[in-house]
Amino acid sequence: MVNVNLTNSQTYNKFFEPIFALLGQSRHGHSCPELPDSHWIQMGVNRCILEPTTGRGFLQRYNPFFKKSPSVGLFFEALKSPRRLNHCKELNGLLCNKVRRTLPDPLAEFDELKKFDVYAGDGHWHGAAAHDPFKDGRKWAVGHFYTLDLRSHCLSHMETADEVERKHEHDMRALKRQTLEQLRQKAPKGRKVLYAWDSACIDFNQWDEWKRGGVYFLTRAKENMAYEIQKVLPVDYSNPINRGVLSDKLILSSAGTLLRLIRCEDPATGTIHTFLTNDRTVSAGLLAQIYRMRWDVEKVFDEFKNSLKEQKAWASSENAKTMQANFLCLTHNLILLMEDHMEKSFNVINTAENQRREERLTKMKKTAAKAGREVSSMYDYVKRFTKRSVKFIRALSAFFFIYAPLSHTAAYLIDLYAKL
């Protein structure tokens, strides 16, 4: 185990413990006396989780805690390092595997998904770096494409938006830059991969090609889509997951590809939603609820913006922008593991938020019942937070540089959750 602790805080060291255990497994690790990899990874995550400031401000404020304080020049050179970027990416992949082994899987209840990896994907945009050049008289936002594992909630960075198309690269253009192996995300042979993405992912010919490699897509159908109905598919209404399903049809798209068109009714509002997929095996109601879970990735972006205050790029180089995105993934995944540890070891549970969630579900069921509708059983299976609590993040940052037992952090959180 490679371990270079920067503080004596038990909270800090427990938080970074999963990374310390993985550093030695990275093929891209390298001995660098001026700025060791362990130190660099901790600095990047600190930059995400602690109070936001400029790069220089971050170094001036937190260098007293570091055993070997890097210079401003070394810090920004490290952001541009391809080797360190590959190291960061590989560590996050290893960390995602740990999250999958550790956290519960709400989709394990469904036998028909046993052969599927299920992801939500989307693009997220934030402000340009201070020294980014002007294009057409303005600085353009920086875009990244992420995937969220809907089984474990671990987060991965897929792609940085193309510099040429930085104005706002289309999702499908970024998706087409991925190899089939990248889209499969190391899924073993014979396992399928399903992406829930918004309608910007639609390209029927490309879907057909990816399907042959075991990659499937689920999205919302566009209102003006042209198609021919080929067959009305049966819906098993004895399965509570199919509550709200109005129809399931096999259609022929204008591109000549066979797809499924699923219409569902929202149990609370009665709004009709139409979904489109190239998968033909999973129940219509389950697919509809998986798409509902796609909202989780949007909540993660809200977590970036409002809880971690990451609203602009750290530096101008493409490598530095991609490094920042991977550090955000590492931070999100480390918080997941820390939350799990605090709950299992100290019974730290956000009871107030759990209660609010149950109240929302009860209200939804009552509203649906009054209108003669039923809520899908999926709502009872998937009961987890869609974003990390800002209270938890603030507590971490408060105890990161305090010499105190981890039990003190737990007691503080329990008291905090009870009061606020």
Stockholm file with secondary structure:
# STOCKHOLM 1.0

chainA/1-420         MVNVNLTNSQTYNKFFEPIFALLGQSRHGHSCPELPDSHWIQMGVNRCILEPTTGRGFLQRYNPFFKKSPSVGLFFEALKSPRRLNHCKELNGLLCNKVRRTLPDPLAEFDELKKFDVYAGDGHWHGAAAHDPFKDGRKWAVGHFYTLDLRSHCLSHMETADEVERKHEHDMRALKRQTLEQLRQKAPKGRKVLYAWDSACIDFNQWDEWKRGGVYFLTRAKENMAYEIQKVLPVDYSNPINRGVLSDKLILSSAGTLLRLIRCEDPATGTIHTFLTNDRTVSAGLLAQIYRMRWDVEKVFDEFKNSLKEQKAWASSENAKTMQANFLCLTHNLILLMEDHMEKSFNVINTAENQRREERLTKMKKTAAKAGREVSSMYDYVKRFTKRSVKFIRALSAFFFIYAPLSHTAAYLIDLYAKL
#=GR chainA/1-420 SS CCCCCSSSCHHHHHHHHHHHHHGGGCTTCCCCSSSCHHHHHHHHHHHHHSCCCCHHHHHHHHGGGCSSCCCHHHHHHHHTCHHHHHHHHHHHHHHHHHHHHHSCCGGGGCGGGTTEEEEEEEEEEEBCCTTCCCBTTBCCCEEEEEEEETTTCCEEEEEECCSTTTTCCCHHHHHHTSCHHHHHTTCCTTCEEEEECCGGGCCHHHHHHHHTTTEEEEEECCTTCCEEEEEECCCCTTSGGGTTEEEEEEEEETTSCEEEEEEEECTTTCCEEEEEESCCSSCHHHHHHHHHHTHHHHHHHHIIIIISCCCBCSCSSHHHHHHHHHHHHHHHHHHHHHHHHHHHHHCCCCHHHHHHHHHHHHHHHHHHHHTTCCCCTHHHHCCSCSSCCHHHHHHHHHHTTSCCCHHHHHHHHHHHHHHC
#=GC SS_cons         CCCCCSSSCHHHHHHHHHHHHHGGGCTTCCCCSSSCHHHHHHHHHHHHHSCCCCHHHHHHHHGGGCSSCCCHHHHHHHHTCHHHHHHHHHHHHHHHHHHHHHSCCGGGGCGGGTTEEEEEEEEEEEBCCTTCCCBTTBCCCEEEEEEEETTTCCEEEEEECCSTTTTCCCHHHHHHTSCHHHHHTTCCTTCEEEEECCGGGCCHHHHHHHHTTTEEEEEECCTTCCEEEEEECCCCTTSGGGTTEEEEEEEEETTSCEEEEEEEECTTTCCEEEEEESCCSSCHHHHHHHHHHTHHHHHHHHIIIIISCCCBCSCSSHHHHHHHHHHHHHHHHHHHHHHHHHHHHHCCCCHHHHHHHHHHHHHHHHHHHHTTCCCCTHHHHCCSCSSCCHHHHHHHHHHTTSCCCHHHHHHHHHHHHHHC
//
